[in-house]
């Protein structure tokens, strides 16, 4: 069971309240990702292989391009979450201390009273359908307080000023450009590896060393981003979007979208349009 209770896109990124109990596959985002359990069974969000329990006292923060997944606490009793996907560039423009490559000091930390207050206010505003500038202000404050708390918990003051992961190998950079240019095509990772002049095993290792992700997860991240961009455009049907992204059928695209975003593409569109 998956259900979006509220979804809002903006220059900051996107924010949503989801109610679901389905597992999600390993994936990544270019945004900073914050997850807060609002109600229901406790769940888990492992980040780069490290446990991330989601309770009403904890926060799981996932830095840009860091691999994570979702494990529900129950497969029948859904939980409700407030989730933020915050653009590092937008955040850095508002907070000069933070660079676009900012990363959390630790991915697991506890909610301060300020964090709890911002979570409650944002949840209430979203449920009331308020998409005024007020919501953007609270997103900024919640993100700032969460990053500061993650740094305090880890004693890693350099985390907020860290540079993004650098892709140093030209073959990996070239393969990433190929993925971006052909995100709507049916691509086989082995073909990209062959174009780089490397064996599959060598290419996978080199890609992981440079990006922190496998080629498959990186490509799927690009496909999710493009699907989200197209879904908020009401002039395109879900069937056309699935074709644009190289899926063999709309059902195949829907399964992919659910496993990465947490709900069906049609339902996601319904809430972004409302």
BELVENTA-V209925 format. One record per backbone hydrogen bond with DSSP energy under -1.0 kcal/mol. NH is the residue of the N-H (numbers start at 1). CO is the residue of the C=O. If there is no record, write none. Layout:
nh=NH co=CO
nh=NH co=CO
This chain:
nh=3 co=19
nh=5 co=17
nh=6 co=17
nh=8 co=15
nh=10 co=13
nh=13 co=10
nh=14 co=85
nh=15 co=8
nh=16 co=83
nh=17 co=6
nh=18 co=81
nh=19 co=3
nh=20 co=79
nh=21 co=1
nh=24 co=70
nh=25 co=259
nh=27 co=68
nh=32 co=86
nh=33 co=62
nh=34 co=84
nh=35 co=60
nh=36 co=82
nh=38 co=80
nh=39 co=80
nh=43 co=54
nh=44 co=71
nh=45 co=52
nh=47 co=50
nh=48 co=67
nh=50 co=47
nh=54 co=43
nh=59 co=109
nh=60 co=35
nh=61 co=107
nh=62 co=33
nh=65 co=29
nh=66 co=63
nh=68 co=27
nh=69 co=46
nh=70 co=24
nh=71 co=44
nh=79 co=20
nh=80 co=39
nh=81 co=18
nh=82 co=36
nh=83 co=16
nh=84 co=34
nh=85 co=14
nh=86 co=32
nh=87 co=12
nh=91 co=87
nh=92 co=88
nh=93 co=89
nh=95 co=91
nh=98 co=95
nh=99 co=160
nh=102 co=99
nh=103 co=159
nh=109 co=59
nh=111 co=57
nh=116 co=112
nh=117 co=113
nh=118 co=114
nh=119 co=115
nh=120 co=116
nh=121 co=117
nh=122 co=118
nh=123 co=119
nh=124 co=120
nh=125 co=121
nh=126 co=122
nh=127 co=123
nh=128 co=124
nh=129 co=126
nh=130 co=125
nh=135 co=132
nh=137 co=133
nh=138 co=134
nh=139 co=135
nh=140 co=136
nh=141 co=137
nh=142 co=138
nh=143 co=139
nh=144 co=140
nh=145 co=141
nh=146 co=142
nh=147 co=143
nh=148 co=144
nh=149 co=145
nh=150 co=146
nh=151 co=147
nh=152 co=148
nh=153 co=149
nh=155 co=151
nh=156 co=151
nh=159 co=156
nh=162 co=159
nh=168 co=166
nh=173 co=169
nh=174 co=170
nh=175 co=171
nh=176 co=172
nh=177 co=173
nh=178 co=174
nh=179 co=175
nh=180 co=176
nh=181 co=177
nh=182 co=178
nh=185 co=182
nh=187 co=185
nh=191 co=188
nh=192 co=188
nh=193 co=189
nh=194 co=190
nh=195 co=191
nh=196 co=192
nh=197 co=194
nh=198 co=193
nh=203 co=199
nh=204 co=200
nh=205 co=201
nh=206 co=202
nh=207 co=203
nh=208 co=204
nh=209 co=205
nh=210 co=206
nh=211 co=207
nh=212 co=208
nh=218 co=214
nh=219 co=215
nh=220 co=216
nh=221 co=217
nh=222 co=218
nh=223 co=219
nh=224 co=220
nh=225 co=221
nh=226 co=222
nh=227 co=223
nh=228 co=224
nh=229 co=225
nh=230 co=226
nh=231 co=227
nh=232 co=228
nh=233 co=230
nh=236 co=233
nh=241 co=237
nh=242 co=238
nh=243 co=239
nh=244 co=240
nh=245 co=241
nh=246 co=243
nh=247 co=242
nh=253 co=249
nh=254 co=250
nh=255 co=251
nh=256 co=252
nh=257 co=253
nh=258 co=254
nh=259 co=255
nh=261 co=257
nh=262 co=258
nh=268 co=264
nh=269 co=265
nh=270 co=266
nh=271 co=267
nh=272 co=268
nh=273 co=269
